[in-house]
Amino acid sequence: MNNLIKKEHLIFLSILSLSYLIPLIIFGKITLFYNDTLDAEIIYNKIIGKFLGGDADAIKIFLNGEIKIEYLRRALFPSMFLYSFFNTELAYWIIDILVKVISYYSFFILAKKVNKNLYLCAFVACLYASMNIFTWTDFGLAILPYLVYLVLYKKRLNIKHLIIIIFFGINSDVVMTGMFVPILIIFFFFFDRTKFLNSLKIFSLFSLCILAINWPIIVVGLNSAVELHREEFVRTSLPFLSVLVFYFKSLIGIPYFENIGSGFIRGLPFSFLKLPILLGFFLTKDIKIKISLLAIILTSLFLDLLKYEGIANLINNSESIFKTLTWDYMARAEVFFYAFALIYILKEKSFYTKILSVFVFIAIILFQINSLIVPFVKDKIYKIENYQNLFTFEGYYYHYDYSKIKSIVKNNRVISVGVDPMVSVYHDIHVMDGYHTIYPLSYKKKFRKIIEDELESNLFYKNYYDNFGSRVYTTLYHPKDVNNIKLNFKAAKELGANYIVSKYKLDSYDITLILDGCYAKDLCLYKIN
C-alpha cells in the first residue's frame, strides 16, 4: 500500500512539476502570469523582505515615500523572511512550490477519508494544487483541506494539529483567506450539523491567528483619521438582467472571446471544469455533492448580485468599510468546493464520471502550460523581433537596462512613462508612481495634477483613475498618442520627481534628455528642469 501511495504521488507531483520544467526547456526560464504578480505583489514581497531583514527605510522607495509598511498585506508573515534570505526570484519560486505541495498533500489527506481509491484522491489533489494559482498571497487556501479534515474526522486536537493551525494561520491573508472563512462555517452548518461546533472551534482559532498577524492592515482599514484612495472606489453597477447574464456565464465558465489574451488563457482551465462538475448537482443523488455545489452556486450569486445597480449604488454611496472591501476574494472558497464535490462524484462509476475525468485531466494539463502559451506563440511561432517575454522574471524586470539609470538617478525620485514603474522599484530606484492597493487619497489627488491632460484625452483611463486608481501611472498601459504624451512635468517636479524613465520620446521645454535609449529600443532618461 505504501508503495502504491508513493507511486501515485510521484505521478501527480511530476505532473505539477511540468509547470516549471516545460517553460525551462522552451525558454530557459520559468513562466508565470505577470498581471498583479510581477507588477505588484512580488515587488511588495521584496520590500517586505528588506524590512524584515532590518531595513526600516525600505518602504520609503514607494510612491514618494507615502506608503507605510502597514499598508502592505503580509508585512509580518514569517514566510516573508524567505525574501530576506534569498534573492527575489528564488524566494518566489520556493513559496510557489511550497504552496502547491502543501495544497496537494493537504487535499490528499482529506480525500482519502472520502474516497478509498487512492489514485483518484491523488488525481483530485493534483487538480486542487493546480487551481491554487495565487501562490504569492498566502498559505490559507493550501491548508484549507487539512482544516476540513480536522473538522470532519478529528474530535480532539493534539499538539501537532494546533501547531499546524497556528503556523498556517499566521501565514494567511486577512483578505484573501479571511474573506471566505465565514462561508466555510455556514457550509458545515448544512453539510454536517454534528460537525458545526467543531468547525466553529477550528476556524475560530485559525481566524484569530489571521487577525493577530494581519493587525497592522486591519488598523489601517479601521482608522478613519487617514483617508485612503479606496474610499473613492465606484463599484460596477449593472441592470438586473445584465447581472443574471454575467452570473450564468461566469458560473458555467463561458470564456470571454472578445478579449483573447493572457486573462482568457489564465481562465481557460476553469472553462473545462465548471460546467462538467456543476452537472453533478443534477446527475448524482448524493446530498453531500449537492450541498458542496450549492455552496458554489450561492456564493457566486451573492458576489454577482453585488453588481446589481440597486445594491452597487447603495454600497457606492455608503461611507463604511463595506465600500472598500474586495468582496470577490470570497470566490476563492469555490476552488475548494469544486475539488471537494469532485472527490465525492468520482466515487460513483458511470459514463458521466468517465467523461468528467477526461475534462479534469485536460484542465490539469492546461494549468501547467497556460502561462507559457502566449510567449510561445509570440516568440516561437510569430517570432516577434526583440520580443519582451513579460511572463518571466528576466523578461519583465531585465528587458531594459535599469542599472545604467540607477547609476545616474541614485536616490532621486523618478516617474515612468510607457513602462511599469514597479520595475524601477525592483532595481532599487525610488519612484513617484506604481501599483498599490492601499495608499493615501491625498496622494491620488496630488498625482492627478501630473496626468490631468492625459486623463482628459482618454476617457477610459479617466474613469479608471477616478473610480479605482490603484494603478498610479502616468499612462494606463499604453498612451493614447505616443507622439503627444500630455504630462505636467512642473507638477511632477513640485511633487518630488527629478527624473523621467520613458519608453517613448518626450518633447517639452521642462525636461532635458540624459540617456537616449528609447531610440534604440531601450529607455530614455530625462531630467526635469
Secondary structure, DSSP 8 states (H G I E B T S, - for coil): -HHHHHHHHHHHHHHHHHHHHHHHHHHSS-----TTIIIIIHHHHHHHHHHHTT-TTGGGGSGGGT--GGGSTTTT-GGGGHHHHS-HHHHHHHHHHHHHHHHHHHHHHHHHHH-S-HHHHHHHHHHHHHH---TTT-SHHHHHHHHHHHHHH-SS--HHHHHHHHHHHTTS-TTTTGGGHHHHHHHHHHH-GGGHHHHHHHHHHHHHHHHHHTHHHHHHHH-TTS-BGGGG-----B-HHHHHHHHHHHHHT---GGG-SHHHHHHHHHHTTHHHHHTHHHH---HHHHHHHHHHHHHHHHHHHTTBHHHHHHHHT--SGGGT--GGGGGGHHHHHHHHHHHHHTTS-SHHHHHHHHHHHHHHHHHHHHHHHHHHIIIIIS--TT---TTSHHHHHSSS-HHHHHHHHTTS-EEEESS-HHHHHHTT--BS-EE-SS-BHHHHHHHHHHHHHHHHT-HHHHHHHHHT--EE-SSSSS-S-TTS----HHHHHHHT--EEEESS----TTEEEEEEGGGGTS-EEEEE-
